[in-house]
Amino acid sequence: MVMILNKRIRRVLFQNKMQYIGLIFLVALSISLYSIFGSLASNFNEATDTYNNKTNIEDAKFLTLKEVDINKIEDMFNVSLEKRYEVDVDFKESTIRLIELTDEINKPLIIEGRMIKEGEIALNPAYAKANKIKIGDEISLGGYEYLVSGFVSIPDYIYPTKSLTDLMADPTKFGVAIVTSKDIKKYGDLTYFYSIKGDISNAKKYIDSEYKILMWQDIKDNLRYTLAKKKIEQLPQLAVKIPLLFLSLTFILLFVLLKRIIKLEIKEIGTLYALGYTKSEIQRHYLFYPIIISIFGTILGTLFTILLQKPLTDYYVFYFNIPVSPNVKYSFLLYGLLESVLILSLSAYVASAKLLKYSPTTLLRGKVEKDKIPIFANINLSRFKFKNKFRIRESLRGFSKIILLIFGIFTASTLLLVGFAAKGSVDALINKSIKGTFKYKYSYILKENINKNEINAEGFKVAYFKNEETNDNIIIYGLQEEPKHIKLTKGKNEVKVDKVYITSSLYNKLNKKSSVKLINLFNNKTIDIQIDDVVNVYTGNVIYMPLEVLNQILNEDKESINGIYSDTKLNIDDNKILKIESIEEILKSFDVALEPVKYMLIAMGVLSFIIALIVVYIVTSLIIEENKHSISLLKILGYSEGEINSLMLSFMFIPSLIGYIISIPFVKGFLSSILNTSLKDMNLAMPIEIDPMYSILGYAIIYIVLLISKFISRKRIFNVSMVDILKLQKD
């Protein structure tokens, strides 16, 4: 008998093939997302451990007033010390930073091609790709010809930004490359640094006393390394939080859907019961359905994972220059399979067990309990026409299916809005924190102080400090009370620089403290800064205060400045300039770095569309199955398929709108919890915003799904026979 019972499985699956295909696809997406991010996190963790061992990355780099005796310091403090030259060279409309090939510390790792020889060069792959440079090409730099031998990763330039204060790398404008010691010494204007590794605390004191340290940077203060490190460390968070959210939402949805599908088979279960099948045999029969869904979902999810694993891995390698194997960790697929089998089997067991507690005769009637009439079902609807009365009563009496539809739309909308929120937040970051705040075109940082009255432009003072508690670098800007080129805002109101303000990113990092103790990097003096307020600037560990106050802290002339804001390029001697910053270059670097967000939006949109279509189709199919006797009666009364379709499914608009609206604050809260944690150590805060236009577009996508689902459902309504109502009367 069991063999005969199991033959029914194939027939049931083919009779409801679209519903089960939809369930399989949802399981496949959930498992694939979980396994892709899990594999990515595992692969990167393994790769970074190997990478750090092979490259022997520095513990710090420094610059001194006098030449350092390397052998003496290595012998005295048992450390490794190496000198390395660098030089920036123009290439077309970009800059390449040539870095001397090292032997001991910061050893470069070839990603593709081979190690360089004299007359050869190896570039970071992102720059090479952006500027269409291939292995085997010959390029001219500063009058010298080089053969491109390969693509390279330089450990202290894993995330290759031109300046340490840059938050975004722009591979179209800046890249790094290694050349031999002989080749780099052909150039003039070389800069150099010492790299040190080992027990550096005692060595640092001695070096400062003997050679006078002009600059010292621990590796944890090097954003070119820490930014990449933090992003890689975030992968386990992404691997858990985002897929787990989607996995949980999907499986809750599947749990409810499978229960309702089994509940529709009341008469079939009663028939099997009456034929002599035991409760355990019937329950085992229904457990085959979730197992089949899980197995086929896992097979399809494995295919998705294999197809997408390499492109996602290549994306991260492209930006962070770490050679990573795109291996699929099949253990994550196994976890997904076990979870789906467990949850779906539980839903099948609960649904079938609830029905099997009734007698066969009760089940054969097709109804095991009286219909519960909602409180609002008896409201007076006499003033409405029949069509409107029918729609309202269907909505009120079908409360459970409304909840199901709301949750289904909520699940699809959550995924869709994560993409839109990411885009909206990035737009807000650029418009509010950069375009809305920084009104200059060029910012000049000078090597020495000058009096602000010496220039016909807006001056400012910049000073560098370190947080005594966390050792994080903090920059303080001294500004005029009403600066023209910096517009600080609190909420929607512009503020005068008559108090001490900090950026939102620093405020989050300080855990919302009202004061901070800082160490001056130049004289090591400690100061206490009282924070008055927070402004709408989301980038950088920055404090803004009146110019006179900062000069008083530094014990310098109250009108001295070392920076100039300008709308045009200034004619200043290059020897007097420490750094020039162009706001256009900053915005361009953001545009380039955030280019993948566009592709993410497209992917999220497509996935959300598919998920919403599957969910809405399954729900509409269940509604039609539950109401086919009403549909049959309406056909007898002369209603067309189109009119019946409208009557049965018109209630979906409001539940879908509710599900969509609920998902908006949920997505904002979810993203805020992730980003506040992950961006805390990256000198960046993200204003979580969803542009109203994106919100409208998002619901437009959901509404199109509803229309498509209603159109597809016409066929199921067409297949309902008028005889069904006569069968019901006979029963």
C-alpha atoms as one frame of an Amber mdcrd trajectory, in Angstrom:
protein
   0.000   0.000   0.000   2.860   2.361   0.740   4.198   1.922  -2.821   0.725
   2.739  -4.215   0.516   5.793  -1.938   3.896   7.060  -3.082   2.799   6.899
  -6.736   0.473   9.757  -5.820   3.427  12.065  -5.177   4.304  12.453  -8.855
   0.662  13.085  -9.817   0.203  15.755  -7.127   3.482  17.470  -8.053   2.501
  17.689 -11.727  -1.014  18.861 -10.924   0.413  21.756  -8.883   3.750  22.023
 -10.661   3.944  25.838 -10.711   3.396  26.079  -6.961   6.059  23.505  -6.194
   8.492  24.970  -8.752   8.047  28.317  -6.984   8.802  26.748  -3.605  11.882
  25.004  -5.032  13.125  28.295  -6.482  12.705  30.121  -3.152  14.664  27.383
  -1.354  17.365  27.538  -4.056  17.772  31.315  -3.698  17.964  31.130   0.091
  20.534  28.340   0.160  22.574  29.899  -2.656  22.788  33.298  -0.953  23.829
  31.685   2.319  26.481  29.439   0.731  27.941  32.161  -1.533  28.605  34.599
   1.307  29.687  31.834   3.651  32.192  30.487   1.102  33.388  34.003   0.313
  34.062  34.751   3.988  35.838  31.429   4.539  37.977  31.790   1.386  39.026
  35.341   2.255  39.935  34.442   5.824  42.141  31.602   4.572  43.664  33.808
   1.867  44.482  36.712   4.201  46.241  34.415   6.673  48.362  32.998   3.858
  48.884  36.469   2.392  50.140  38.007   5.643  52.602  35.135   6.148  53.979
  35.366   2.611  54.271  39.151   2.392  55.610  39.805   5.916  53.702  43.077
   6.231  55.264  45.864   8.293  54.272  46.765  11.838  54.964  50.444  11.153
  56.607  52.831   8.722  58.459  56.008   9.637  60.550  58.913   8.389  63.411
  60.562  10.291  65.389  63.769  10.146  68.691  61.893   9.742  69.696  58.720
   7.924  69.114  55.622  10.077  71.795  53.001  10.775  69.694  49.948   9.828
  72.141  47.230  10.929  72.693  48.845  14.328  68.965  49.086  15.133  68.277
  45.530  13.925  71.031  44.170  16.193  70.033  46.256  19.218  66.281  45.545
  19.209  65.952  42.308  17.232  63.692  43.903  14.615  63.633  43.881  10.815
  64.191  47.251   9.185  64.139  48.131   5.498  64.326  51.337   3.462  62.054
  51.701   0.446  61.899  54.367  -2.275  58.737  55.628  -3.986  57.996  58.113
  -6.775  54.810  59.301  -8.520  54.937  59.301 -12.331  52.299  60.573 -14.760
  50.793  58.083 -17.202  48.286  59.497 -19.704  45.693  61.232 -17.470  46.537
  59.269 -14.334  49.323  58.712 -11.803  51.325  55.557 -11.101  53.220  55.329
  -7.829  56.386  53.340  -8.510  57.507  51.417  -5.426  60.879  49.782  -4.968
  60.884  45.978  -4.888  61.662  44.855  -1.325  63.332  41.686  -0.048  62.293
  41.369   3.615  59.280  43.502   4.600  56.150  44.293   2.544  57.139  41.703
  -0.025  54.851  42.038  -3.081  52.843  39.021  -4.201  52.309  38.292  -7.885
  48.630  37.642  -8.647  49.078  36.969 -12.363  52.152  36.796 -14.591  55.665
  36.687 -13.133  57.980  38.661 -10.859  59.791  41.645 -12.394  63.352  41.926
 -13.650  65.266  45.076 -14.561  63.328  47.045 -17.185  60.022  45.425 -16.157
  57.039  46.544 -14.125  54.117  44.866 -12.323  50.932  46.864 -11.614  47.964
  46.465  -9.308  45.231  44.708 -11.334  42.437  47.264 -10.790  44.529  50.064
 -12.303  45.694  47.865 -15.174  42.133  46.859 -16.017  40.774  50.416 -15.728
  43.511  51.723 -18.043  43.447  48.714 -20.435  47.004  47.584 -19.705  47.713
  43.906 -20.333  50.598  41.604 -19.435  53.181  41.835 -22.215  52.409  45.494
 -23.014  55.171  48.116 -23.033  54.528  51.428 -21.283  56.592  54.611 -21.015
  56.951  56.298 -17.616  58.951  59.471 -17.231  60.945  58.744 -20.364  61.773
  55.119 -19.468  60.262  52.061 -21.148  58.955  49.090 -19.143  57.583  45.674
 -20.048  54.498  44.701 -18.015  55.452  41.328 -16.522  52.418  40.792 -14.291
  49.844  42.051 -11.822  50.878  42.482  -8.200  49.538  42.964  -4.694  51.548
  45.230  -2.384  50.658  44.541   1.278  50.643  48.140   2.539  48.668  49.146
  -0.585  46.007  46.405  -0.556  43.434  49.145  -1.072  45.462  51.537  -3.255
  44.408  55.119  -2.514  46.604  58.047  -3.546  46.397  59.732  -0.143  45.947
  58.169   3.282  42.956  60.443   3.876  41.142  59.205   0.750  38.177  56.965
   1.522  37.679  55.637  -2.003  40.200  54.271  -4.472  39.893  55.477  -8.079
  41.723  52.972 -10.312  41.149  55.152 -13.378  43.292  57.910 -11.853  45.753
  56.199  -9.518  47.621  52.918  -9.357  50.678  51.368  -7.752  53.449  49.324
  -9.318  56.769  47.726  -8.393  60.086  48.218 -10.185  63.628  47.149  -9.304
  65.920  49.260  -7.120  68.070  50.109 -10.142  65.081  51.314 -12.161  63.559
  53.517  -9.451  66.836  55.317  -8.788  66.754  56.664 -12.346  64.144  59.188
 -11.205  64.535  62.435  -9.290  62.301  63.650  -6.406  62.285  60.238  -4.763
  60.609  59.868  -1.394  61.484  57.107   1.014  60.219  55.446   4.168  61.603
  52.964   6.630  59.508  49.860   7.297  59.953  48.097  10.628  58.679  44.773
  11.953  59.078  43.219  15.391  58.991  44.602  18.927  58.822  48.257  17.872
  58.007  50.059  21.138  61.590  50.250  22.476  63.024  50.729  19.003  60.713
  53.702  18.414  61.974  55.526  21.525  65.590  55.006  20.524  65.025  56.057
  16.892  63.281  59.245  18.017  66.046  60.136  20.453  68.874  59.459  17.978
  67.416  60.372  14.582  64.310  62.516  15.346  61.110  60.926  13.980  59.259
  63.237  11.581  56.479  60.756  10.781  55.449  57.452  12.349  52.538  55.326
  11.172  51.538  52.043  12.772  50.042  49.530  10.344  46.636  49.847  12.038
  46.640  53.545  11.089  47.287  52.762   7.425  43.859  52.936   5.774  45.251
  51.282   2.647  45.621  48.161   4.774  42.982  48.527   7.501  40.178  49.524
   5.128  40.659  46.298   3.181  41.102  44.323   6.404  37.873  45.684   7.867
  35.904  44.985   4.701  37.190  41.413   4.636  36.360  41.008   8.326  32.817
  42.183   7.562  32.257  39.290   5.175  31.347  36.861   7.990  28.780  39.455
   9.150  27.325  39.611   5.648  27.509  35.831   5.423  25.386  35.550   8.552
  23.100  38.566   8.757  21.845  39.216   5.217  21.456  35.581   4.039  20.111
  34.551   7.443  17.507  37.299   7.248  16.456  36.165   3.778  16.666  32.486
   4.752  14.479  33.062   7.816  11.878  35.138   5.968  11.738  32.624   3.131
  11.393  29.566   5.346   8.684  31.181   7.472   6.865  31.922   4.240   7.400
  28.365   2.987   6.178  26.982   6.318   2.882  28.847   5.979   2.464  28.084
   2.265   3.094  24.347   2.649   0.646  24.154   5.549  -2.051  25.782   3.423
  -1.323  23.540   0.432  -1.714  20.407   2.591  -4.839  21.846   4.235  -6.465
  22.085   0.804  -6.165  18.283   0.510  -8.600  17.544   3.346 -10.774  15.244
   1.245  -7.760  13.410  -0.184  -6.413  12.790   3.318  -9.862  11.597   4.432
 -10.015   9.200   1.473  -6.591   7.749   2.257  -7.601   7.429   5.913 -10.815
   5.613   4.951  -8.915   3.219   2.655  -6.979   1.917   5.654  -3.774   3.920
   5.604  -2.449   4.598   9.092  -1.671   8.067  10.449   2.077   7.383  10.347
   1.913   6.212   6.703  -0.019   9.324   5.645   2.365  11.598   7.554   5.388
   9.915   5.996   3.738  10.389   2.618   3.389  14.140   3.196   6.968  14.381
   4.451   8.145  13.389   0.962   7.004  16.752  -0.411   9.324  18.946   1.716
  12.185  16.505   1.167  11.686  16.718  -2.619  11.436  20.533  -2.435  14.606
  20.708  -0.322  16.642  18.320  -2.492  15.735  19.976  -5.798  16.113  23.415
  -4.191  19.593  22.504  -2.979  20.582  21.156  -6.419  19.418  24.378  -8.071
  21.011  26.445  -5.275  24.303  24.614  -5.837  24.153  25.534  -9.523  23.490
  29.205  -8.644  26.381  29.136  -6.163  28.843  27.633  -8.660  27.856  30.203
 -11.313  28.041  33.237  -9.000  30.938  32.355  -6.678  33.730  33.320  -9.082
  32.250  36.683 -10.237  31.725  37.785  -6.625  35.197  36.645  -5.609  36.721
  38.456  -8.606  34.884  41.621  -7.572  36.514  41.630  -4.133  39.929  40.664
  -5.514  39.650  43.490  -8.053  39.378  46.069  -5.281  41.617  44.535  -2.630
  44.313  42.806  -4.685  44.439  39.636  -2.588  44.697  36.343  -4.495  41.656
  34.349  -3.388  40.460  30.971  -4.597  36.763  31.010  -5.643  36.136  27.620
  -4.042  32.590  26.689  -3.077  32.414  25.465   0.515  29.888  22.669   0.149
  29.405  22.483   3.909  27.254  25.635   3.656  25.085  23.947   1.035  24.724
  20.973   3.376  23.683  23.269   6.246  21.119  24.893   3.960  19.764  21.501
   2.884  19.418  20.298   6.479  17.735  23.537   7.543  15.261  23.449   4.658
  14.429  19.762   5.257  13.927  20.432   8.969  11.709  23.508   8.584   9.634
  22.281   5.662   9.205  18.834   7.188   8.022  20.487  10.374   5.406  22.445
   8.409   4.228  19.266   6.621   4.112  17.337   9.901   2.182  20.053  11.770
  -0.340  20.465   8.943  -0.958  16.741   8.442  -1.016  15.946  12.190  -3.628
  18.635  12.780  -5.891  17.125  10.107  -5.351  13.477  11.078  -6.796  14.034
  14.534 -10.253  14.150  12.852 -12.225  11.091  11.756 -12.292   9.971   8.096
 -15.965  10.948   7.758 -15.259  14.479   9.001 -12.323  14.834   6.578 -14.369
  13.527   3.645 -16.867  16.391   4.127 -14.038  18.781   3.185 -14.360  20.937
   6.255 -13.015  20.130   9.734 -14.093  23.202  11.633 -16.681  25.918  11.442
 -15.759  29.082   9.634 -14.749  31.774  12.091 -16.618  34.945  11.275 -14.462
  38.017  11.909 -15.814  40.836  14.056 -16.126  43.179  11.063 -17.715  40.591
   8.754 -21.296  41.562   9.744 -20.994  45.263   9.040 -23.823  46.815   7.028
 -22.813  46.969   3.370 -26.292  47.559   1.899 -25.336  50.882   0.336 -22.635
  49.200  -1.782 -23.107  47.454  -5.099 -22.768  43.650  -5.206 -19.222  43.692
  -6.615 -17.956  45.991  -3.876 -19.831  44.072  -1.155 -18.328  40.803  -2.407
 -14.784  42.249  -2.409 -15.112  43.700   1.098 -16.559  40.489   2.570 -13.919
  38.337   0.877 -11.210  40.551   2.361 -12.694  40.434   5.865 -13.368  36.688
   5.859 -10.059  35.762   4.267  -7.977  37.398   6.984  -5.393  34.580   7.093
  -4.688  34.812   3.374  -4.322  38.594   3.729  -1.684  38.051   6.435   0.037
  35.529   4.166   0.057  37.986   1.257   1.347  40.801   3.488   4.203  38.622
   4.714   5.030  37.446   1.187   5.188  41.004  -0.154   7.162  42.038   2.935
   9.769  39.346   2.157  10.155  40.372  -1.488  10.089  44.103  -0.644  12.791
  43.680   1.994  15.243  42.331  -0.569  14.250  44.991  -3.104  14.542  47.859
  -0.616  17.955  46.727   0.675  19.264  47.592  -2.800  17.339  50.877  -3.004
  18.376  51.851   0.539  22.027  51.183  -0.339  21.760  53.459  -3.383  19.783
  56.123  -1.513  22.234  56.079   1.390  25.214  56.468  -0.917  23.482  59.363
  -2.698  22.749  60.992   0.678  26.362  60.492   1.757  27.679  62.194  -1.371
  25.107  64.989  -1.485  24.942  65.782   2.244  28.426  64.963   3.457  30.455
  66.040   0.451  28.560  68.261  -1.993  26.417  69.816   0.722  29.333  70.519
   3.054  32.457  71.142   0.995  31.887  74.098  -1.326  35.514  74.597  -2.399
  37.113  73.208  -5.544  40.664  73.016  -4.186  42.086  72.660  -0.699  45.786
  73.456  -0.141  47.658  72.181   2.923  50.907  74.129   3.467  54.132  72.912
   5.018  54.441  76.005   7.219  52.110  78.444   8.955  51.306  81.818   7.408
  49.169  84.757   8.571  45.639  84.639   7.187  45.924  88.312   6.187  48.749
  87.477   3.746  46.334  85.852   1.290  43.242  87.025  -0.563  41.397  83.761
   0.077  39.755  81.782   2.870  42.277  80.245   5.230  42.019  77.503   7.832
  44.219  75.608  10.261  44.571  71.822  10.320  46.234  69.867  13.142  46.716
  66.158  13.735  45.984  64.342  16.976  45.486  60.840  18.314  42.723  59.573
  20.600  44.477  58.641  23.852  41.990  55.850  24.554  41.743  54.172  21.119
  44.899  55.441  19.344  42.764  56.482  16.341  44.027  59.461  14.371  41.799
  62.550  14.597  42.052  65.712  12.504  41.036  69.098  13.918  40.113  71.966
  11.582  40.172  75.555  12.789  37.712  77.581  10.704  36.399  81.124  10.481
  33.115  81.720  12.277  31.183  81.930   8.997  33.275  80.014   6.442  32.274
  80.374   2.786  33.697  77.084   1.587  32.531  74.818   4.441  28.810  74.638
   5.227  28.245  72.765   8.489  24.651  71.778   9.163  22.761  70.386  12.128
  19.578  68.774  10.870  18.442  71.161   8.129  19.950  74.284   9.686  23.370
  75.738   8.901  25.496  76.493  11.976  28.228  79.003  12.710  31.633  77.706
  13.736  31.482  79.275  17.183  31.543  75.961  19.075  33.266  72.585  18.887
  31.567  70.232  16.406  32.401  66.662  15.421  31.394  64.552  12.434  28.686
  61.909  12.758  31.240  59.211  11.897  33.506  60.267  14.786  30.524  60.634
  17.131  29.561  56.993  16.487  33.148  55.908  16.971  33.415  57.691  20.325
  30.258  55.888  21.476  28.458  59.230  21.708  30.717  60.687  24.405  30.663
  64.435  25.130  34.423  64.762  25.529  37.620  63.181  24.228  41.247  63.194
  25.369  43.699  63.779  22.504  47.482  63.564  22.076  49.184  66.087  19.793
  51.198  64.052  17.254  53.882  66.743  16.997  54.660  67.470  20.650  52.887
  64.546  22.420  51.005  66.950  24.696  47.609  65.801  25.952  44.485  67.959
  25.734  40.823  67.495  26.721  38.279  68.514  24.084  34.677  69.180  25.136
  32.252  68.383  22.308  29.365  70.826  21.896  27.427  69.268  19.015  27.389
  66.887  16.038  27.089  68.018  12.411  25.834  66.252   9.281  29.234  65.128
   8.042  29.514  61.357   7.668  33.148  60.951   6.618  36.350  61.210   8.599
  37.466  61.406  12.239  37.191  65.184  12.223  36.596  67.942  14.772  35.676
  71.503  13.706  36.282  74.486  15.984  36.950  78.250  15.734  40.376  79.101
  14.288  41.366  81.147  17.346  40.512  78.276  19.702  42.666  75.783  17.774
  45.595  78.216  17.633  45.268  78.735  21.368  45.407  74.935  21.910  48.510
  74.752  19.681  50.017  77.821  21.366  50.354  79.575  17.998  49.433  83.020
  16.705  45.645  83.401  16.686  45.612  84.409  12.997  48.020  81.736  11.730
  46.802  79.241   9.136  48.311  76.349   7.193  45.506  75.718   4.725  43.666
  77.574   1.964  40.289  76.953   0.353  39.878  78.150  -3.212  37.541  77.983
  -6.213  40.471  78.168  -8.643  43.997  76.788  -8.802  46.423  79.038  -6.927
  49.909  80.024  -7.993  51.812  78.698  -4.970  55.381  77.404  -4.962  55.267
  73.570  -4.991  57.942  73.474  -2.274  55.521  75.181   0.116  52.639  72.772
  -0.536  52.247  69.606   1.508  49.056  68.414  -0.200  46.439  69.545  -2.739
  42.924  68.090  -2.564  40.398  68.447  -5.386  36.740  67.972  -4.519  36.081
  66.797  -8.093  38.626  64.005  -7.688  36.999  62.942  -4.412  33.561  62.789
  -6.049  34.990  60.938  -9.046  36.588  58.343  -6.770  33.218  57.796  -5.082
  31.523  57.364  -8.465  34.095  54.807  -9.619  34.142  52.889  -6.338  30.344
  52.778  -6.155  29.836  51.670  -9.751  29.107  48.083  -8.585  26.136  49.405
  -6.570  24.319  49.891  -9.888  24.761  46.229 -10.754  23.697  45.259  -7.241
  20.490  47.272  -7.699  19.739  45.483 -10.956  20.396  42.083  -9.354  18.281
  42.936  -6.303  15.475  44.207  -8.517  15.424  41.068 -10.669  15.532  38.765
  -7.625  12.801  40.711  -5.832  10.618  40.642  -8.942  10.994  36.866  -9.248
  10.382  36.250  -5.535   7.345  38.538  -5.444   5.933  36.871  -8.576   6.409
  33.393  -7.063   4.868  34.378  -3.728   1.903  36.236  -5.207   1.251  33.471
  -7.737   1.228  30.790  -5.028  -1.060  32.902  -2.835  -3.477  33.621  -5.711
  -3.455  29.912  -6.626  -4.383  29.013  -3.060  -7.148  31.636  -3.032  -8.617
  30.222  -6.241  -8.415  26.650  -4.877 -10.099  27.693  -1.628 -12.877  29.557
  -3.466 -13.479  27.429  -6.541 -17.071  26.715  -5.471 -17.741  30.456  -5.266
 -16.093  30.839  -8.667 -18.306  28.053 -10.042 -21.422  29.774  -8.686 -20.376
  33.134 -10.159 -19.943  31.434 -13.549 -23.483  30.019 -13.289 -24.712  33.545
 -12.532 -23.140  34.707 -15.796 -19.958  36.470 -14.679 -17.038  36.336 -17.126
 -13.552  35.038 -16.214 -12.236  38.604 -16.204 -14.945  39.815 -13.825 -14.447
  36.823 -11.513 -10.689  37.395 -11.587 -11.252  40.986 -10.500 -13.714  39.990
  -7.756 -11.476  37.280  -6.308  -8.123  39.084  -6.420  -8.978  42.783  -6.171
  -8.357  42.731  -2.403  -4.600  42.225  -2.976  -3.786  45.907  -3.508  -4.140
  47.040   0.128  -2.333  44.014   1.705   0.516  44.421  -0.786   0.774  48.120
   0.071   0.801  47.295   3.806   3.532  44.657   3.307   5.600  47.122   1.303
   5.211  49.972   3.818   6.136  47.703   6.756   9.332  46.649   4.970  10.632
  50.261   4.752  11.344  50.862   8.498  12.455  47.236   8.856  15.096  47.647
   6.114  16.265  50.965   7.567  16.697  49.450  11.015  18.361  46.324   9.674
  20.879  48.236   7.526  21.548  50.705  10.320  22.464  47.881  12.723  24.882
  46.368  10.182  26.474  49.604   8.950  26.885  51.221  12.357  28.939  48.196
  13.377  30.860  47.577  10.169  31.698  51.222   9.318  32.640  52.220  12.849
  36.336  51.467  12.290  36.423  52.918   8.767  35.999  56.642   9.578  32.646
  56.558   7.833  29.000  56.765   8.856  26.134  56.127   6.485  22.845  58.079
   6.608  20.241  55.369   5.957  17.794  56.917   3.518  15.464  55.666   0.802
  14.777  58.262  -1.855  10.998  58.824  -2.306  11.392  58.143  -6.029  13.010
  54.784  -5.249  10.144  54.008  -2.864   7.600  54.724  -5.599   9.622  52.704
  -8.114   9.843  49.820  -5.636   6.100  49.648  -5.175   5.588  50.043  -8.936
   7.621  46.836  -9.349   5.482  45.065  -6.730   2.283  46.333  -8.352   3.393
  45.082 -11.784   3.930  41.693 -10.136   0.319  41.776  -8.873  -0.989  42.562
 -12.351   1.078  39.778 -13.934  -0.089  37.330 -11.277  -3.735  38.278 -11.848
  -3.268  37.770 -15.587  -1.668  34.337 -15.075  -4.459  33.356 -12.666  -7.131
  33.824 -15.339  -6.208  30.376 -16.694  -6.849  28.720 -13.311 -10.197  30.484
 -13.034 -11.041  29.379 -16.581 -10.331  25.760 -15.554 -12.856  25.863 -12.684
 -15.992  24.072 -13.850 -19.579  25.146 -13.166 -20.195  21.527 -12.104 -18.144
  22.107  -8.917 -21.037  23.898  -7.214 -23.368  20.984  -8.053 -20.850  18.556
  -6.506 -20.841  20.655  -3.376 -24.652  20.582  -3.210 -24.580  16.787  -3.619
 -22.096  16.483  -0.724
